[in-house]
């Protein structure tokens, strides 16, 4: 087998299911709902208080809502709020609310009074496959990493370019801007080191990333927001890179 065939075979062993995230339009919307969307108004219940930042104590800004369906067809809705009081230090403050089988009839619309919201964008999720980027490949398939690097006489730049061509050809490379759910993370610069959960000391799993998108008024200090979750404690960790 040639190197292209070897790469394709090895990628099949380590590929993960993922969702390519795209945002459909940007519109004003007065009503809250229980669907996935960026911007707009969040699902929030009558007995809840609006999240406040643990640093500056101000009300946080809602930015993302994700609706996921499990194998038993039960719906889980997660709402994400952020405060950018320390974003220039690449330290995001994110709050999460989680709901099971949410019912839009219980949304408390009075909590939206005197608050500003970004335009509403529908989230489209396209099933895809994901393979680790070149900077992560060594950790997941060292033999393939070494084989490619050897072929290109240890020229890391050429090896990286070849590997990305193979990921693109085999539909294992997400579209830019890199906004993806599940699979492997994509990095513009140096990869983020594996994160261990502070509760159980186990390695966390990549959950999603959202790129800075000025059109949707999402800006992580011109970087990317990464979310990881502990599979045991369900603790969430956020980084900007």
N, C-alpha and C positions, 0 to 999 in steps of 0.2 A: 504493500500500500504506500501511496505517496503521502506527503505531510498533510495535504488537505483532507484526505480520507481518514488518516489517523486522528486528526483534530475533530472531524465530524463524529467519529465513533466515540471518542473520549468525552466529548461534550454531551452526547446522549446519556452518558452514565451519571453526570452531575447536574443536568438541567433541572430547573424547578418551574412549577407553574406560577405564572404571574398575571397581573392585570396592567395593561397600558392605560393610563389615565389621560383623557382629553376633556376639555371644557367647551361646552356648546353654547356659544353666544354669551351675552352679558346684558341682563335686562333688570329694570326696576320691578320689584315684586313686593306687595304689601303683606301678603299672608305667609305664615310659617307653615311648614309641612313636615312629613316624616320620611322624605326622600334624600338621596345623596346629592349634595350640592356644595359649591364654593360661594362664600358670601351670602347675602340675603339674611334671613332671620333663623335662629336656631329653634329646634324642638326644646321646650322647657316647661316644666310642670308647675302647677299652682303652689305647691308647698316648697318650692326651691327658692334659693337666693342667687342673684347674679354673681358669677365668680369674680373674685378680686385678686389682684396680683400679690404674691407673698413678699415681694420686694418693696414696691411703691404704694401698695394698699389701694390703688385705684381700680375701678372697674375694668375688666379685661375686654378685649374685642373678639367677638365670634368670627371665625374665618372658615371653618370646614365642618361638614356633616357627612358621615359615612354610614350607609345602611348595608348590612351584610346578612345573608341568608345561610343558615347551617344545613346539614344533611337532613334534619328533621323538619325543614321548612319553617323554622322559627327565625324571626328577625331580631337582629341586634343593631341598635342605633347608637353611634358615638358622635358626640359633639365636641369640638375643639375650640378653645379660646386662647388668645395669646396677648401678651403685653410686651411692647418693644422697648421698655425702659432701659434695658441693658443689652439690646441687640447689637450695638456697636462693639461690645465685648464678645460677640458670638455666643452669648448665653441666653437662649430663649426661655421665657417663662410660659409654660403651656398648662392649661387646665383641661381635664377631660370629664365629661358626663356620659354615662352609659345607661341605656334603656333596653328592656326586653319587650318585644312585640309592641312597639309604641302605637298609641292611638291619638291621632291629631285632634280629637275632640277635647283632649285634656290639656292642650297647650294654653298657657297663661299669657294672653296677648298684652295684658297691662304691664308686664315686665319690659316691654319694648318702648315704653314711653320715654321721651327725652333722650333717646339713644340714636346714634347714626350707624347705618349699615352700608356695606359695600354692595354693588350690584350683584344680582343673583346669576350664577352660572351653573347650568346642568352638568353633572359629571357623567361622562360616558366611559364605561369600563370594557375594554376589549381583551379577551383571553389571549395569552401569549406564553412563550417559553422564555426563560431567563437563564443565562450562564454567567459565571463570575467574570468580572473585568480582568484585564491583564494584571493589574496590581493585586488582585485577589487570587489569581489562578494558582499560584504556588502553594497556597494554603489548602486548596481543594483537590488539585491534581498535579503534584510536583513532577511526576514523570513526564506529563505533557508539557509543562512549563520548561523543564530542562531540555526536552527534545526540540522545542521551537527555538529556544535561546541558542542551542548548539548549532542548529541549522543556519542561523543568522550570525554565527561567529560572535556571540555575546553582545551583539548590537541591540540594546534594549529597545531603542526607538523603532527599528525595523521589525523586530519581533512583535512589538505591541501593534504596529500597523497591520501586519499579516494576521494576527489573532483577531483584531477587530473586523477585518474583512471577512474572516470565517464566521464570526458571530453574526454579522450583517447578512451574509449569504444564506445562513441557516435559520434566520429569523430569531436569533438569540440576543439581539441588541435593541434596546428600547429606543423610541424616537426622542430626539432632542426638541424641546427641553425635557430633562429627565424627571418626569413625574410618574411614579410607578407604585403599585401596590403588590406586596409579596415578592417572591423571587429573590434576586441579589441586588444590593445597592450599586448605584453608579456614582463615580466620583469624578469631579473636574480636576481636583488636585490630589494631594497625598491621601491615601485611604485612611479612614477612621479605624483606630485600633479596636479589636473586639471588646465589647462592653460586658462586664460581669454585673449581675444583679447584686445590689447592696444587701438584699434580704437573705438570699440563699447561696450567693457566690457562684451561681451557674451563669454560663454565657447566654446573653439575650439573643433573640431572633430578630432579623430585619422585618419591619412591618410595612413602612411606606416612606417615600420621600416626595417633597414638593419643591420644585425649583422656584426661584424668584421669577415672577411674571408681572412686569409693570402694567401690562394691559389689564390684568385683573386686580391691580393694586396690591399684589403680594410681593413683598421684598424682604428677604432674610439677609439684609446687609449685602445685597448682590450675591449671596451664596445660595445654598440649598439646605432645607430643613430635613433632617433624617430622624425617623422614629423607630425605636427598637422596643421590644416587649419581652419580658421574662416569661417563658412558657409555664413556669411553676407558680410564681406569685402574681402573674399578670400585671406587674409593675411596668410603667412606660418610661422610656428614657428618650430625651430629645437633644439633638446636637445640630449646630449650624456649621457648615464647612464651605 
